[in-house]
């Protein structure tokens, strides 16, 4: 938390492990004058610990939860698995909606790779959840790694898009010790236009991210400085 505030951020997206002690979490957020509008949680925690999770969200003023696609790895090889994911998340989104908390799906690269029958898993999942309060947090860089045009999909699903992860692809052959990611603004992605598209399509929450930064504090500070050039 201290590092996030030092870098200049006013809010943070929490991970599941941060929710273990809500009293300590709230004290830490308050001490560093940070908000936590969202958090990532796993499917098992949602499925088996929803009552406790709602209590943590209420205590710490977390309004939006996101389930990363990796939570369903065993189900992602067939259309039937993707439909199961969609229907399960739709049901959980309904329950959370009743408590004033949003639920969204956070995509990974695999979500946009064709299945054996040529269909796209992300489309099947969202079709199965249609009509529910389930939303979408777009990880735009993972979409880019899947070889698709992220802007096309952001526009197509603008009705459910509420958030986006902002990270950058390093030039090919560089930053291999950082899994090929770079500071935002230091890579190959055109973030001024992607940011504009994401916000115009409904993303009110944008999260700066790097999956394996060599210098976490410096990454956060440099990335925010870059984004502030066009996000005024």
C-alpha positions in Angstrom: 0.0 0.0 0.0 2.8 2.4 0.9 4.4 1.8 -2.5 1.2 2.5 -4.3 0.7 5.8 -2.6 4.4 6.7 -3.1 4.0 6.1 -6.8 1.1 8.6 -6.9 -1.9 6.4 -7.1 -5.1 7.1 -5.2 -6.6 3.7 -5.5 -5.6 0.1 -5.7 -7.1 -3.1 -7.0 -6.8 -5.8 -4.4 -6.0 -9.5 -4.7 -7.8 -12.3 -2.8 -5.1 -12.6 -0.2 -5.5 -9.0 0.8 -9.1 -9.8 1.9 -8.1 -12.2 4.7 -8.2 -9.6 7.5 -10.7 -6.9 6.6 -9.9 -4.9 9.8 -6.2 -4.7 9.0 -6.9 -4.0 5.3 -9.2 -1.1 6.1 -6.6 0.4 8.5 -3.9 0.1 5.9 -6.0 1.7 3.2 -6.9 4.6 5.5 -3.3 5.1 6.7 -2.2 5.6 3.1 -5.3 7.5 1.9 -6.1 4.9 -0.7 -9.4 3.6 -2.0 -10.0 0.0 -3.1 -12.9 0.1 -5.5 -12.3 -3.5 -6.8 -10.7 -6.8 -6.1 -9.8 -10.1 -7.8 -11.3 -13.2 -6.3 -11.3 -16.9 -7.3 -14.3 -18.9 -8.2 -14.0 -21.2 -5.2 -14.1 -18.3 -2.8 -17.2 -16.9 -4.6 -18.9 -20.2 -4.6 -18.1 -21.2 -1.0 -17.6 -18.0 0.9 -19.9 -15.5 -0.5 -21.4 -14.3 2.8 -18.0 -13.5 4.2 -16.9 -11.9 1.0 -19.8 -9.6 1.0 -19.0 -8.6 4.6 -15.4 -7.8 3.6 -16.6 -5.7 0.7 -19.0 -3.7 2.9 -16.3 -3.1 5.5 -13.7 -1.9 3.0 -16.1 -0.2 0.5 -15.2 -2.6 -2.4 -17.9 -2.2 -5.0 -16.7 -4.4 -7.8 -15.2 -8.0 -7.9 -13.6 -9.7 -10.8 -12.9 -13.4 -11.4 -9.8 -14.1 -13.5 -10.2 -16.7 -16.3 -7.5 -18.9 -14.8 -10.0 -19.8 -12.1 -11.6 -22.1 -14.6 -8.7 -23.7 -16.4 -10.2 -27.2 -16.3 -13.4 -26.0 -18.0 -11.9 -24.0 -20.8 -11.2 -26.7 -23.4 -14.8 -27.1 -24.6 -17.9 -25.1 -25.4 -19.7 -26.9 -22.7 -17.1 -25.8 -20.1 -17.4 -22.2 -21.2 -21.2 -22.3 -21.0 -20.9 -23.7 -17.5 -18.6 -20.8 -16.5 -21.1 -18.3 -17.9 -24.1 -19.7 -16.1 -22.2 -20.1 -12.8 -20.9 -16.5 -12.9 -24.3 -15.2 -13.9 -25.9 -16.8 -10.8 -23.2 -15.4 -8.6 -23.5 -12.0 -10.2 -27.2 -12.0 -9.4 -26.5 -12.7 -5.7 -23.8 -10.1 -5.4 -26.0 -7.5 -7.2 -28.6 -7.9 -4.5 -25.9 -6.9 -2.0 -24.9 -3.8 -4.0 -21.7 -5.4 -5.4 -20.8 -5.9 -9.0 -19.2 -9.1 -10.4 -17.2 -9.2 -13.6 -15.1 -11.6 -15.6 -11.4 -10.8 -16.2 -10.2 -12.3 -19.5 -6.9 -14.0 -20.2 -5.2 -14.8 -23.6 -6.9 -18.2 -23.9 -10.3 -16.6 -23.8 -9.8 -15.3 -27.4 -8.1 -18.4 -29.0 -10.4 -20.5 -31.2 -11.7 -23.8 -29.8 -11.6 -27.0 -31.8 -14.9 -26.0 -33.4 -13.7 -22.5 -34.3 -15.7 -20.7 -31.7 -14.3 -18.2 -29.2 -14.7 -19.2 -25.5 -15.3 -15.6 -24.4 -18.3 -15.3 -26.7 -19.8 -18.5 -25.4 -19.3 -17.5 -21.7 -20.9 -14.1 -22.3 -23.8 -15.5 -24.3 -24.5 -17.9 -21.4 -24.5 -15.0 -18.9 -26.7 -12.7 -21.1 -29.4 -11.0 -19.1 -27.5 -11.2 -15.8 -25.5 -8.4 -14.1 -22.2 -10.0 -15.1 -19.7 -7.4 -16.4 -16.3 -7.5 -18.1 -12.8 -6.4 -17.1 -10.8 -6.4 -20.3 -7.2 -7.3 -20.0 -6.2 -5.6 -23.2 -2.6 -6.8 -23.4 -3.7 -10.4 -23.2 -6.2 -9.8 -26.0 -3.3 -8.3 -28.0 -1.2 -11.4 -27.3 -4.1 -13.6 -28.6 -3.6 -11.9 -32.0 -6.9 -10.0 -32.1 -7.7 -6.3 -32.4 -8.7 -5.3 -28.8 -10.6 -2.2 -30.0 -13.0 -4.3 -32.0 -13.9 -6.4 -29.0 -14.2 -3.4 -26.6 -16.7 -1.8 -29.0 -18.6 -5.1 -29.5 -19.0 -5.6 -25.8 -19.4 -2.0 -24.7 -22.7 -2.9 -23.0 -20.9 -4.9 -20.3 -17.4 -3.4 -20.2 -16.7 -1.7 -16.9 -13.0 -1.9 -16.4 -9.7 -2.5 -18.2 -6.2 -3.6 -17.2 -3.5 -1.3 -18.6 -0.1 -3.1 -19.3 2.3 -2.9 -22.2 4.0 -5.4 -24.5 7.8 -5.0 -24.7 9.4 -5.2 -28.2 10.0 -8.8 -29.3 13.2 -10.2 -27.8 13.4 -7.7 -25.0 12.4 -7.7 -21.3 12.5 -11.5 -21.3 13.1 -11.5 -17.6 9.8 -9.6 -17.2 7.8 -12.1 -19.3 7.9 -9.7 -22.2 6.1 -6.9 -20.5 7.3 -3.3 -20.0 6.4 -0.1 -18.3 3.2 1.3 -19.7 4.3 3.7 -22.5 7.6 1.8 -22.9 6.3 -0.9 -25.1 4.6 -1.4 -28.5 0.9 -0.8 -27.6 -0.8 2.4 -28.6 -2.2 3.4 -25.2 -3.6 6.9 -25.9 -6.0 5.4 -28.5 -6.7 2.2 -26.5 -7.4 4.2 -23.3 -9.8 6.4 -25.3 -11.6 3.5 -26.7 -11.9 1.7 -23.4 -13.3 4.7 -21.6 -15.7 5.5 -24.4 -17.0 2.0 -24.3 -17.8 2.1 -20.6 -14.6 1.3 -18.6 -14.8 3.6 -15.6 -12.0 1.7 -13.7 -8.6 1.4 -15.3 -5.9 -0.6 -13.6 -2.2 -0.2 -14.3 -0.5 -3.6 -14.2 2.7 -5.6 -14.9 2.7 -9.3 -14.4 6.4 -9.6 -13.5 8.2 -6.2 -13.0 11.9 -6.1 -12.4 11.5 -2.8 -10.5 7.9 -2.7 -9.2 8.1 0.8 -7.6 9.8 2.4 -10.6 7.4 0.6 -13.0 4.4 2.1 -11.2 5.8 5.6 -11.0 7.0 5.7 -14.7 3.7 4.2 -16.0 1.5 6.7 -14.1 3.7 9.6 -15.3 3.2 8.4 -18.9 -0.5 8.0 -18.6 -0.9 11.4 -17.0 0.4 13.0 -20.2 -2.9 12.2 -22.0 -5.2 11.4 -19.2 -6.0 14.9 -18.0 
